[in-house]
């Protein structure tokens, strides 16, 4: 079974997370700059002398597809370990089962489609 791990994390944690994932052998990561809010409900800032409530907080969303339950658990543990500050707004991690994967260039499917080209 293949899994997709999605993590929404603080922007400032990105480089540490990328490095940690590389260190454990995770190679394919897709990143998005996203906006959202959770329990922290945004923040207040001053714009042109007026206080403004910003409800959407910038975050980074990582998407990683892994080839097994073992890799899913290892990936989740590493992201959680590196991204945790202990403060509200650290983010969330989600995991989904993936039924199919196809490498467009070669037509390789599933496990083979996830392996590095050498």
MMTF fields as JSON, N, C-alpha, C and O atoms, coordinates in Angstrom:
{
  "mmtfVersion": "1.0.0",
  "mmtfProducer": "UNKNOWN",
  "numBonds": 471,
  "numAtoms": 472,
  "numGroups": 118,
  "numChains": 1,
  "numModels": 1,
  "chainsPerModel": [1],
  "groupsPerChain": [118],
  "chainIdList": ["A"],
  "bondAtomList": [4, 2, 8, 6, 12, 10, 16, 14, 20, 18, 24, 22, 28, 26, 32, 30, 36, 34, 40, 38, 44, 42, 48, 46, 52, 50, 56, 54, 60, 58, 64, 62, 68, 66, 72, 70, 76, 74, 80, 78, 84, 82, 88, 86, 92, 90, 96, 94, 100, 98, 104, 102, 108, 106, 112, 110, 116, 114, 120, 118, 124, 122, 128, 126, 132, 130, 136, 134, 140, 138, 144, 142, 148, 146, 152, 150, 156, 154, 160, 158, 164, 162, 168, 166, 172, 170, 176, 174, 180, 178, 184, 182, 188, 186, 192, 190, 196, 194, 200, 198, 204, 202, 208, 206, 212, 210, 216, 214, 220, 218, 224, 222, 228, 226, 232, 230, 236, 234, 240, 238, 244, 242, 248, 246, 252, 250, 256, 254, 260, 258, 264, 262, 268, 266, 272, 270, 276, 274, 280, 278, 284, 282, 288, 286, 292, 290, 296, 294, 300, 298, 304, 302, 308, 306, 312, 310, 316, 314, 320, 318, 324, 322, 328, 326, 332, 330, 336, 334, 340, 338, 344, 342, 348, 346, 352, 350, 356, 354, 360, 358, 364, 362, 368, 366, 372, 370, 376, 374, 380, 378, 384, 382, 388, 386, 392, 390, 396, 394, 400, 398, 404, 402, 408, 406, 412, 410, 416, 414, 420, 418, 424, 422, 428, 426, 432, 430, 436, 434, 440, 438, 444, 442, 448, 446, 452, 450, 456, 454, 460, 458, 464, 462, 468, 466],
  "bondOrderList": [1, 1, 1, 1, 1, 1, 1, 1, 1, 1, 1, 1, 1, 1, 1, 1, 1, 1, 1, 1, 1, 1, 1, 1, 1, 1, 1, 1, 1, 1, 1, 1, 1, 1, 1, 1, 1, 1, 1, 1, 1, 1, 1, 1, 1, 1, 1, 1, 1, 1, 1, 1, 1, 1, 1, 1, 1, 1, 1, 1, 1, 1, 1, 1, 1, 1, 1, 1, 1, 1, 1, 1, 1, 1, 1, 1, 1, 1, 1, 1, 1, 1, 1, 1, 1, 1, 1, 1, 1, 1, 1, 1, 1, 1, 1, 1, 1, 1, 1, 1, 1, 1, 1, 1, 1, 1, 1, 1, 1, 1, 1, 1, 1, 1, 1, 1, 1],
  "groupList": [{"groupName": "UNK", "atomNameList": ["N", "CA", "C", "O"], "elementList": ["N", "C", "C", "O"], "formalChargeList": [0, 0, 0, 0], "bondAtomList": [1, 0, 2, 1, 3, 2], "bondOrderList": [1, 1, 2], "singleLetterCode": "X", "chemCompType": "L-PEPTIDE LINKING"}],
  "groupTypeList": [0, 0, 0, 0, 0, 0, 0, 0, 0, 0, 0, 0, 0, 0, 0, 0, 0, 0, 0, 0, 0, 0, 0, 0, 0, 0, 0, 0, 0, 0, 0, 0, 0, 0, 0, 0, 0, 0, 0, 0, 0, 0, 0, 0, 0, 0, 0, 0, 0, 0, 0, 0, 0, 0, 0, 0, 0, 0, 0, 0, 0, 0, 0, 0, 0, 0, 0, 0, 0, 0, 0, 0, 0, 0, 0, 0, 0, 0, 0, 0, 0, 0, 0, 0, 0, 0, 0, 0, 0, 0, 0, 0, 0, 0, 0, 0, 0, 0, 0, 0, 0, 0, 0, 0, 0, 0, 0, 0, 0, 0, 0, 0, 0, 0, 0, 0, 0, 0],
  "groupIdList": [1, 2, 3, 4, 5, 6, 7, 8, 9, 10, 11, 12, 13, 14, 15, 16, 17, 18, 19, 20, 21, 22, 23, 24, 25, 26, 27, 28, 29, 30, 31, 32, 33, 34, 35, 36, 37, 38, 39, 40, 41, 42, 43, 44, 45, 46, 47, 48, 49, 50, 51, 52, 53, 54, 55, 56, 57, 58, 59, 60, 61, 62, 63, 64, 65, 66, 67, 68, 69, 70, 71, 72, 73, 74, 75, 76, 77, 78, 79, 80, 81, 82, 83, 84, 85, 86, 87, 88, 89, 90, 91, 92, 93, 94, 95, 96, 97, 98, 99, 100, 101, 102, 103, 104, 105, 106, 107, 108, 109, 110, 111, 112, 113, 114, 115, 116, 117, 118],
  "secStructList": [7, 3, 3, 3, 3, 3, 3, 3, 3, 3, 4, 4, 4, 2, 2, 2, 2, 2, 2, 2, 2, 2, 2, 2, 6, 7, 7, 7, 7, 3, 3, 3, 3, 3, 3, 3, 7, 1, 6, 6, 7, 7, 3, 3, 3, 3, 3, 6, 6, 3, 3, 3, 3, 3, 7, 7, 3, 3, 3, 3, 3, 3, 3, 3, 3, 3, 1, 1, 2, 2, 2, 2, 2, 2, 2, 2, 2, 2, 2, 2, 2, 2, 2, 7, 7, 1, 1, 6, 6, 7, 3, 3, 3, 3, 3, 3, 3, 3, 7, 7, 7, 5, 7, 6, 6, 6, 7, 7, 5, 2, 2, 2, 2, 2, 1, 7, 7, 7],
  "xCoordList": [0.846, 0.0, 0.885, 1.874, 0.534, 1.237, 0.427, -0.782, 1.12, 0.463, 0.91, 2.045, -0.015, 0.301, 0.269, -0.723, 1.345, 1.447, 1.39, 2.191, 0.443, 0.331, 0.589, 0.003, 1.467, 1.777, 1.634, 2.148, 0.93, 0.805, 1.575, 1.228, 2.631, 3.583, 3.917, 3.583, 4.58, 5.06, 6.104, 6.923, 6.062, 7.023, 8.468, 9.334, 8.719, 10.093, 10.661, 11.861, 9.828, 10.288, 10.687, 11.248, 10.404, 10.551, 11.949, 12.088, 12.969, 14.325, 14.748, 15.372, 14.41, 14.751, 14.002, 14.567, 12.744, 11.954, 12.521, 12.7, 12.806, 13.38, 14.68, 14.897, 15.53, 16.805, 16.605, 17.274, 15.689, 15.428, 14.853, 15.221, 13.951, 13.383, 14.459, 14.497, 15.321, 16.422, 17.306, 17.721, 17.591, 18.455, 17.908, 18.686, 16.577, 16.016, 15.727, 15.264, 15.998, 15.845, 14.555, 14.238, 13.798, 12.588, 13.028, 13.688, 12.661, 13.177, 12.16, 12.52, 10.92, 9.948, 9.04, 8.235, 9.162, 8.332, 7.793, 8.543, 6.499, 5.893, 5.507, 4.924, 5.833, 5.573, 4.602, 4.618, 3.752, 2.843, 2.929, 3.091, 2.822, 2.616, 1.104, 0.414, 0.588, -0.851, -1.171, -0.281, -2.439, -2.915, -4.034, -4.786, -4.145, -5.221, -5.177, -4.345, -6.082, -6.049, -6.656, -7.45, -6.264, -6.789, -7.11, -7.791, -6.627, -6.926, -6.395, -6.963, -5.292, -4.717, -5.544, -5.387, -6.42, -7.347, -6.659, -7.209, -5.472, -4.798, -4.033, -3.681, -3.779, -2.997, -3.358, -4.026, -2.914, -3.139, -1.83, -0.763, -1.924, -0.752, -1.168, -2.359, -0.198, -0.477, -0.188, 0.891, -1.151, -0.999, -1.388, -2.528, -0.448, -0.676, -1.335, -2.261, -0.839, -1.313, -2.593, -3.078, -3.152, -4.376, -4.122, -3.412, -4.725, -4.604, -5.526, -6.704, -4.975, -5.722, -5.632, -4.551, -6.767, -6.771, -6.603, -7.41, -5.551, -5.267, -5.742, -5.159, -6.786, -7.373, -6.649, -6.716, -5.969, -5.284, -3.789, -3.183, -3.208, -1.797, -1.057, -1.515, 0.078, 0.836, 1.44, 1.993, 1.323, 1.863, 2.492, 2.362, 3.165, 3.696, 2.996, 2.85, 2.568, 1.977, 2.952, 3.37, 3.304, 4.168, 3.319, 2.472, 3.536, 2.9, 4.0, 4.906, 3.905, 4.921, 4.196, 3.334, 4.535, 3.973, 5.057, 6.162, 4.729, 5.691, 5.158, 3.965, 6.068, 5.755, 5.254, 4.909, 5.203, 4.788, 4.314, 4.527, 3.677, 3.241, 4.443, 4.379, 5.522, 6.742, 7.241, 7.579, 7.288, 7.744, 6.767, 7.18, 5.473, 4.475, 4.728, 4.777, 4.887, 5.096, 6.41, 6.469, 7.467, 8.776, 8.712, 9.278, 8.024, 7.901, 7.106, 7.509, 5.988, 5.159, 5.94, 5.918, 6.623, 7.406, 8.466, 8.655, 9.151, 10.227, 9.669, 10.218, 8.583, 7.985, 7.526, 7.785, 6.845, 6.348, 7.498, 7.421, 8.549, 9.71, 10.341, 10.68, 10.494, 11.197, 10.29, 10.755, 9.006, 8.1, 7.536, 7.021, 7.619, 6.992, 7.757, 8.946, 7.033, 7.591, 6.899, 7.406, 5.746, 4.963, 3.968, 3.226, 3.946, 3.048, 1.85, 1.919, 0.757, -0.395, 0.062, 0.81, -0.389, -0.036, 1.07, 1.554, 1.486, 2.528, 2.075, 2.908, 0.768, 0.277, -0.386, -0.686, -0.609, -1.274, -0.596, 0.033, -0.735, -0.269, -1.443, -2.142, -1.646, -2.698, -2.06, -1.046, -2.646, -2.155, -3.339, -4.398, -3.126, -4.163, -3.581, -2.393, -4.417, -4.0, -4.057, -4.988, -3.062, -2.992, -3.188, -2.535, -4.08, -4.341, -3.509, -3.228, -3.111, -2.357, -1.331, -1.543, -0.206, 0.802, 1.368, 1.595, 1.593, 2.149, 3.227, 2.996, 4.399, 5.45, 5.146, 5.189, 4.846, 4.4, 5.461, 5.128, 6.703, 7.77, 7.941, 8.104, 7.906, 8.223, 7.02, 7.081, 5.928, 4.772, 4.861, 3.955, 5.947, 6.069, 4.914, 4.437, 4.47, 3.319, 3.647, 4.596, 2.83, 2.827, 4.225, 4.871, 4.714, 5.998, 7.116, 7.92, 7.177, 8.234, 8.191, 9.236, 7.006, 6.866, 7.408, 7.743, 7.498, 7.974, 9.484, 10.039, 10.158, 11.586, 12.371, 11.942, 13.541, 14.416, 14.867, 15.077, 15.011, 15.649, 17.141, 17.695, 17.77, 19.235, 19.819, 21.037],
  "yCoordList": [-1.187, 0.0, 1.241, 1.302, 2.225, 3.502, 4.519, 4.37, 5.561, 6.58, 7.968, 8.175, 8.906, 10.317, 10.977, 10.877, 11.645, 12.384, 13.859, 14.346, 14.569, 16.013, 16.669, 16.295, 17.641, 18.369, 19.858, 20.379, 20.532, 21.988, 22.511, 22.234, 23.274, 23.659, 25.142, 25.824, 25.621, 27.004, 27.213, 26.334, 28.388, 28.702, 28.586, 28.099, 29.032, 29.066, 27.68, 27.552, 26.643, 25.284, 24.558, 23.464, 25.155, 24.456, 23.903, 22.72, 24.71, 24.241, 23.089, 22.133, 23.179, 22.088, 20.81, 19.719, 20.93, 19.756, 19.128, 17.912, 19.954, 19.424, 18.674, 17.584, 19.255, 18.628, 17.304, 16.314, 17.296, 16.082, 14.973, 13.809, 15.328, 14.318, 13.758, 12.556, 14.621, 14.161, 13.192, 12.157, 13.535, 12.699, 11.296, 10.352, 11.133, 9.788, 9.084, 7.943, 9.757, 9.104, 9.386, 8.697, 10.392, 10.783, 11.712, 12.72, 11.373, 12.116, 12.985, 14.066, 12.57, 13.336, 14.153, 13.599, 15.481, 16.367, 17.47, 18.064, 17.737, 18.859, 19.883, 19.531, 21.16, 22.23, 23.243, 23.532, 23.781, 24.863, 25.936, 25.63, 27.184, 28.26, 28.403, 28.629, 28.273, 28.316, 29.309, 29.778, 29.619, 30.504, 29.768, 29.011, 29.986, 29.364, 29.787, 30.598, 29.225, 29.46, 28.274, 27.522, 28.129, 27.09, 27.727, 28.751, 27.133, 27.628, 29.034, 29.776, 29.416, 30.738, 31.872, 33.021, 31.578, 32.564, 33.796, 34.894, 33.649, 34.78, 35.611, 35.137, 36.869, 37.758, 39.202, 39.47, 40.127, 41.557, 42.215, 41.845, 43.198, 43.951, 45.384, 45.69, 46.258, 47.667, 47.933, 47.606, 48.527, 48.903, 50.367, 50.739, 51.194, 52.63, 53.274, 54.074, 52.909, 53.511, 52.934, 53.406, 51.918, 51.298, 49.828, 49.134, 49.372, 47.967, 47.145, 47.466, 46.084, 45.224, 43.79, 43.319, 43.1, 41.681, 40.851, 40.936, 40.057, 39.187, 37.79, 37.16, 37.306, 36.024, 34.833, 33.721, 35.054, 33.969, 34.071, 35.125, 32.98, 32.927, 32.162, 31.101, 32.684, 31.949, 30.678, 30.682, 29.596, 28.291, 27.643, 28.149, 26.536, 25.712, 24.36, 23.766, 23.885, 22.554, 21.664, 21.99, 20.544, 19.559, 18.35, 17.924, 17.8, 16.557, 15.56, 15.855, 14.379, 13.353, 12.027, 11.661, 11.303, 9.977, 8.961, 9.032, 8.01, 6.994, 5.601, 5.412, 4.638, 3.32, 2.287, 1.176, 2.618, 1.594, 2.236, 3.425, 1.432, 1.868, 2.287, 3.282, 1.542, 1.881, 3.277, 4.066, 3.587, 4.909, 5.997, 7.108, 5.696, 6.683, 7.064, 8.248, 6.072, 6.325, 7.049, 7.963, 6.643, 7.28, 8.751, 9.62, 9.018, 10.379, 11.256, 12.382, 10.75, 11.507, 11.809, 12.938, 10.808, 11.011, 12.101, 12.948, 12.071, 13.039, 14.451, 15.395, 14.607, 15.938, 16.461, 17.615, 15.618, 16.045, 16.437, 17.448, 15.65, 15.925, 17.278, 18.051, 17.557, 18.77, 19.999, 21.09, 19.841, 20.991, 21.451, 22.565, 20.631, 20.969, 22.06, 21.93, 23.145, 24.192, 24.16, 24.72, 23.506, 23.483, 24.62, 24.716, 25.477, 26.635, 26.37, 25.537, 27.087, 27.023, 27.442, 28.408, 26.713, 27.06, 26.202, 26.491, 25.148, 24.267, 23.54, 23.185, 23.31, 22.7, 21.361, 20.961, 20.676, 19.367, 18.472, 18.947, 17.162, 16.161, 15.23, 14.784, 14.945, 14.033, 12.936, 13.167, 11.747, 10.65, 9.968, 9.769, 9.619, 8.99, 7.77, 7.736, 6.769, 5.638, 6.052, 6.736, 5.633, 5.901, 4.572, 3.581, 4.554, 3.294, 3.147, 2.024, 4.253, 4.181, 5.294, 6.394, 4.982, 5.981, 5.589, 4.408, 6.57, 6.317, 7.354, 8.555, 6.887, 7.799, 8.071, 7.155, 9.297, 9.647, 9.303, 8.751, 9.612, 9.421, 7.97, 7.684, 7.039, 5.631, 4.709, 3.601, 5.154, 4.279, 3.351, 2.549, 3.443, 2.616, 2.929, 4.063, 1.926, 2.11, 1.756, 1.028, 2.298, 2.021, 2.12, 3.159, 1.078, 1.14, 1.594, 2.449, 1.036, 1.377, 2.865, 3.48, 3.432, 4.838, 5.766, 6.915, 5.288, 6.117, 6.064, 6.896, 5.11, 4.943, 5.96, 6.39, 6.346, 7.303, 6.76, 5.559, 7.669, 7.313, 7.275, 8.165, 6.29, 6.195, 6.023, 5.919],
  "zCoordList": [0.0, 0.0, 0.0, 0.731, -0.813, -0.853, -0.048, 0.132, 0.433, 1.248, 0.815, 0.386, 0.94, 0.74, 2.11, 2.831, 2.462, 3.712, 3.359, 2.562, 3.954, 3.78, 5.129, 6.145, 5.113, 6.349, 6.085, 5.096, 6.979, 6.924, 8.127, 9.275, 7.844, 8.894, 8.819, 7.85, 9.86, 9.896, 8.793, 8.525, 8.162, 7.1, 7.581, 6.854, 8.8, 9.298, 9.59, 9.833, 9.572, 9.828, 8.544, 8.601, 7.392, 6.116, 5.871, 5.558, 6.002, 5.673, 6.581, 6.123, 7.862, 8.786, 8.423, 8.507, 8.023, 7.644, 6.374, 6.309, 5.361, 4.116, 4.389, 3.861, 5.204, 5.533, 6.278, 5.984, 7.233, 8.02, 7.146, 7.298, 6.229, 5.326, 4.401, 4.141, 3.912, 3.071, 3.854, 3.331, 5.112, 5.954, 6.163, 6.305, 6.186, 6.383, 5.055, 5.048, 3.934, 2.639, 1.9, 0.93, 2.338, 1.614, 0.489, 0.738, -0.761, -1.904, -2.621, -3.085, -2.732, -3.496, -2.608, -1.859, -2.685, -1.88, -2.789, -3.564, -2.692, -3.39, -2.33, -1.305, -2.579, -1.613, -2.19, -3.386, -1.316, -1.673, -0.598, 0.583, -1.009, -0.043, 0.084, -0.91, 1.306, 1.535, 2.638, 3.347, 2.773, 3.839, 4.571, 3.957, 5.862, 6.612, 8.066, 8.472, 8.835, 10.269, 10.973, 10.409, 12.208, 13.078, 14.406, 14.465, 15.459, 16.802, 17.051, 17.852, 16.361, 16.635, 16.044, 16.458, 15.089, 14.521, 13.958, 14.05, 13.377, 12.76, 13.768, 14.848, 13.4, 14.256, 13.926, 12.928, 14.768, 14.536, 14.141, 14.63, 13.246, 12.825, 12.546, 12.495, 12.367, 12.068, 10.6, 10.107, 9.9, 8.502, 8.365, 8.642, 7.94, 7.754, 8.974, 8.848, 10.151, 11.384, 11.951, 12.979, 11.3, 11.815, 12.12, 11.392, 13.221, 13.567, 12.677, 12.515, 12.105, 11.191, 11.701, 12.054, 11.739, 12.099, 10.827, 9.901, 10.803, 9.668, 10.055, 10.938, 9.405, 9.777, 9.143, 9.666, 8.038, 7.359, 7.623, 7.429, 8.063, 8.407, 7.309, 6.884, 6.846, 5.824, 6.409, 7.508, 5.655, 6.046, 4.819, 3.704, 5.026, 3.945, 3.998, 5.066, 2.844, 2.742, 1.975, 0.864, 2.584, 1.949, 1.58, 2.366, 0.405, -0.013, -0.352, -1.131, 0.245, 0.07, -0.141, 0.658, -1.209, -1.428, -1.118, -1.654, -0.243, 0.185, -0.141, -0.375, -0.15, -0.697, 0.299, -0.103, 1.591, 2.562, 3.865, 4.106, 4.686, 6.009, 6.852, 7.574, 6.764, 7.506, 7.137, 8.019, 5.842, 5.396, 5.789, 6.119, 5.758, 6.196, 7.647, 7.983, 8.497, 9.925, 10.179, 11.001, 9.475, 9.631, 9.203, 9.866, 8.102, 7.577, 8.534, 8.825, 9.021, 9.964, 11.245, 11.737, 11.779, 13.011, 12.823, 13.695, 11.684, 11.452, 11.298, 11.868, 10.533, 10.386, 11.737, 12.079, 12.509, 13.814, 14.732, 15.431, 14.732, 15.583, 15.24, 16.136, 13.963, 13.529, 13.573, 13.902, 13.247, 13.135, 14.475, 14.57, 15.497, 16.778, 17.515, 17.805, 17.811, 18.68, 20.04, 21.012, 20.106, 21.326, 21.424, 22.402, 20.425, 20.419, 19.503, 18.599, 19.75, 18.863, 17.468, 17.319, 16.45, 15.075, 14.491, 13.396, 15.194, 14.661, 13.4, 12.565, 13.245, 12.014, 12.232, 13.357, 11.115, 11.114, 10.093, 9.147, 10.301, 9.349, 9.055, 9.965, 7.77, 7.331, 6.491, 5.833, 6.509, 5.673, 4.994, 5.591, 3.731, 2.908, 2.221, 1.9, 1.996, 1.178, -0.291, -0.718, -1.049, -2.491, -3.211, -2.885, -4.182, -4.893, -6.162, -6.583, -6.777, -8.028, -8.099, -7.59, -8.749, -9.087, -10.448, -10.71, -11.308, -12.637, -12.915, -12.775, -13.308, -13.773, -15.24, -16.062, -15.567, -16.912, -17.959, -19.008, -17.7, -18.687, -19.108, -20.294, -18.136, -18.432, -18.419, -18.951, -17.818, -17.673, -16.477, -16.251, -15.698, -14.499, -13.562, -13.51, -12.826, -11.953, -10.511, -10.216, -9.635, -8.199, -7.587, -7.728, -6.913, -6.212, -7.153, -6.782, -8.36, -9.304, -9.681, -9.898, -9.756, -10.121, -9.037, -9.323, -7.805, -6.698, -6.51, -5.793, -7.135, -6.926, -7.732, -8.802, -7.198, -7.879, -9.22, -9.386, -10.176, -11.445, -11.208, -10.563, -11.704, -11.564, -12.941, -13.086]
}
